[in-house]
């Protein structure tokens, strides 16, 4: 019985995570750059406000650009982690678009460093 249940569980996990080669190609042909940022807030609710630059080297426009951010204390200790989806479209063929004043989420007041990593984009369907 245990072998049967583990087989079903294994199938369920792999069935929910299909490999999408187009998605991987779209992400690999997209460059995300953190240009500038600062923490905004009133010492109670603090959010990193970021300027993100996205360059789309794909032949098609992209949207729903999702990034993962991480904040760090002055000693390098990780503080907060989250995701943020940029609303907007970036045309293809090497077009660069700037997204300014993006309030990424709630973070520790003592966040001294911010990193951003591109995790997902979607093709614009006409």
C-alpha positions as CSV (number, residue, x, y, z in Angstrom):
1,X,0.0,0.0,0.0
2,X,2.9,2.4,0.9
3,X,4.5,1.8,-2.5
4,X,1.2,2.5,-4.3
5,X,0.7,5.8,-2.4
6,X,4.2,6.9,-2.9
7,X,3.8,6.3,-6.7
8,X,0.6,8.4,-6.8
9,X,2.3,11.1,-4.8
10,X,5.3,11.1,-7.1
11,X,3.1,11.3,-10.2
12,X,1.1,14.2,-8.7
13,X,4.2,16.2,-8.0
14,X,5.6,15.8,-11.5
15,X,2.2,16.3,-13.2
16,X,1.8,19.7,-11.5
17,X,5.2,21.0,-12.7
18,X,5.3,20.8,-16.5
19,X,8.5,21.8,-18.2
20,X,7.9,24.8,-20.5
21,X,10.9,25.3,-22.8
22,X,9.3,28.5,-24.2
23,X,9.1,30.0,-20.7
24,X,12.8,29.2,-20.1
25,X,13.8,30.8,-23.4
26,X,11.7,33.9,-22.7
27,X,13.4,34.3,-19.3
28,X,16.9,33.7,-20.6
29,X,16.4,36.4,-23.3
30,X,15.3,39.0,-20.8
31,X,17.6,41.1,-18.7
32,X,16.5,42.6,-15.4
33,X,18.6,45.3,-13.7
34,X,18.1,47.0,-10.4
35,X,19.1,50.6,-11.2
36,X,18.4,52.3,-7.8
37,X,16.3,51.8,-4.7
38,X,15.5,53.2,-1.3
39,X,13.4,52.3,1.7
40,X,10.2,54.4,2.1
41,X,8.0,54.4,5.1
42,X,7.2,55.9,8.5
43,X,9.3,53.5,10.6
44,X,6.2,51.3,10.9
45,X,5.5,50.2,7.3
46,X,8.6,50.1,5.2
47,X,8.9,49.2,1.5
48,X,11.8,49.2,-0.9
49,X,11.0,51.6,-3.7
50,X,12.9,50.4,-6.8
51,X,13.8,51.5,-10.2
52,X,14.0,48.4,-12.4
53,X,15.2,48.3,-16.0
54,X,14.1,45.4,-18.2
55,X,15.5,44.6,-21.6
56,X,13.6,42.2,-23.8
57,X,15.8,40.4,-26.4
58,X,12.9,38.1,-27.4
59,X,11.3,38.6,-30.8
60,X,7.9,38.9,-29.0
61,X,6.6,41.4,-26.4
62,X,6.6,40.2,-22.7
63,X,4.5,41.1,-19.7
64,X,3.9,39.9,-16.1
65,X,7.6,40.2,-15.3
66,X,8.1,38.6,-11.9
67,X,11.1,39.1,-9.8
68,X,12.3,37.8,-6.5
69,X,13.8,40.4,-4.1
70,X,16.0,39.9,-1.0
71,X,17.0,42.5,1.6
72,X,20.1,42.3,3.8
73,X,21.3,44.1,6.9
74,X,24.5,46.1,7.0
75,X,26.4,43.0,8.3
76,X,25.2,40.9,5.2
77,X,22.6,39.0,7.2
78,X,19.5,38.2,5.1
79,X,16.3,40.0,6.3
80,X,13.3,39.8,4.0
81,X,12.5,37.9,0.8
82,X,9.5,38.2,-1.5
83,X,8.2,38.4,-5.1
84,X,6.8,41.2,-7.1
85,X,5.2,41.2,-10.6
86,X,5.7,44.3,-12.7
87,X,2.6,45.4,-14.5
88,X,3.5,46.6,-18.0
89,X,4.7,45.3,-21.3
90,X,8.2,45.4,-22.9
91,X,8.3,45.2,-26.7
92,X,10.7,42.7,-28.2
93,X,13.9,42.8,-30.2
94,X,16.2,44.4,-27.6
95,X,13.8,47.1,-26.4
96,X,14.6,48.5,-22.9
97,X,11.9,49.9,-20.6
98,X,12.3,51.5,-17.2
99,X,9.9,50.9,-14.4
100,X,10.2,53.5,-11.6
101,X,8.7,53.9,-8.2
102,X,7.9,50.2,-7.7
103,X,6.8,49.5,-4.1
104,X,8.0,45.9,-3.8
105,X,6.7,44.9,-0.4
106,X,7.1,45.2,3.3
107,X,10.7,44.9,4.7
108,X,12.7,45.5,7.8
109,X,13.6,49.2,8.5
110,X,17.3,48.3,8.7
111,X,17.5,46.9,5.1
112,X,20.8,48.2,3.7
113,X,21.1,46.1,0.6
114,X,18.6,44.8,-2.0
115,X,19.1,42.2,-4.7
116,X,16.6,41.3,-7.5
117,X,16.4,38.2,-9.6
118,X,14.2,37.6,-12.6
119,X,12.1,34.5,-12.1
120,X,9.3,34.6,-14.7
121,X,7.9,36.4,-17.8
122,X,4.9,35.8,-20.1
123,X,4.6,36.2,-23.8
124,X,2.0,38.8,-24.9
125,X,-0.6,37.0,-26.9
126,X,-2.2,39.2,-29.5
